[in-house]
Amino acid sequence: MKLFNQSILLQGVVILAITLLLWGKALMSPSPIVADGGGLLFDIVAGWLAPVPQLAVILAMLLVVTEGLTLNLLLASHNLTSQNSLLPTLLYIVCMSAQATTLSPMIMANALLIACTQQLLLTGSLLTISTDRACTTTAFIGIATLFYFPAVILMLSYMLVAINYRLYSWKDWAVLFLGFLAPYIMVVAVMLFTDGLAGWWQSVVTDLASMKVTIGEFTTLQALGNSVMLLVMIAGVVGVWNQSGESTVVWQKNATTILTLIIGGAVMLFVTRLFTADMQFFALPFAFSVACLLTPRQRHSVGRRRKEWVYTSVLIITIVAAAIC
């Protein structure tokens, strides 16, 4: 773990190597991109990339890395993680790459969720957010559902965020729902002018009807790897909880905002695939919480050094678990 307190360049080289390791098989034998399960916008992207599956894999890998770096900068700028560590980037890439074979709707939806998080995180001493930021947040969720329709369930997480920020008035809640509906108002307007409204509405109804809990096919190794990643994430949440007692109220609220995504992701499992769990649903809280677990604030450097090998072992086990998922 000492590596992630050293040279940014060296950290970048390690992250690049691990990324290529996790995506190597997909790059050499790319799977065809499948639009099933995606929303309107993802269907368009999938149609463009279908003839060149290797390009879809490269785009997916680049998006994951870019999202990981963006999330890292966001966490560091709000003092949620270390300023000179790329550990959250690595953890985000590891989580997003588990089970990934090509570009998926959730990879694109997560870019919007990172934008949502940027709108919601507090700065200074203010303990709530403005109405326009709340509206922008749910508008981003609305756009995310156009890439991956089950992401609509993440509105549940942001309703909990509204409670965390004491947005109780009917005007606050009206703004939240109007923000979410804004992208759909634009879609309906376009569909009306292009005579595609009936077809699009039918696809929405089909997507709603197809939501059901399933158990996917998996090997013993894949089940083990998936279970390990879930357990590490749970341990990370406990780590955040322990750290919050020594942190400011703003830090606690920001941490809660990110962790509420776990609730939305868990509910999404029940309308998609319950097991093996799609770790992409949990990538943001996974990266944050496990980074806190592996880099706790130690008052005594001696205790920190004694636990260094434990943290390093957990990181290695997590990477291996992602590779075998």
Secondary structure, 3 states (H helix, E strand, C coil): CHHHHCCHHHHHHHHHHHHHHHHHHHHHCCCCCCCCCCCHHHHHHHHHHCCCHHHHHHHHHHHHHHHHHHHHHHHHHCCCCCCCCCHHHHHHHHHHHCCCCCCCHHHHHHHHHHHHHHHHCCCCCCCCCCHHHHHHHHHHHHHHHHHCHHHHHHHHHHHHHHHHCCCCCHHHHHHHHHHHHHHHHHHHHHHHHHCCHHHHHHHHHHHHHHCCCCECCCCHHHHHHHHHHHHHHHHHHHHHHHHHCCCCHHHHHHHHHHHCHHHHHHHHHCCCCCECCCHHHHHHHHHHHHHHHHCCCCCCHHHHHHHHHHHHHHHHHHHHHHHHC
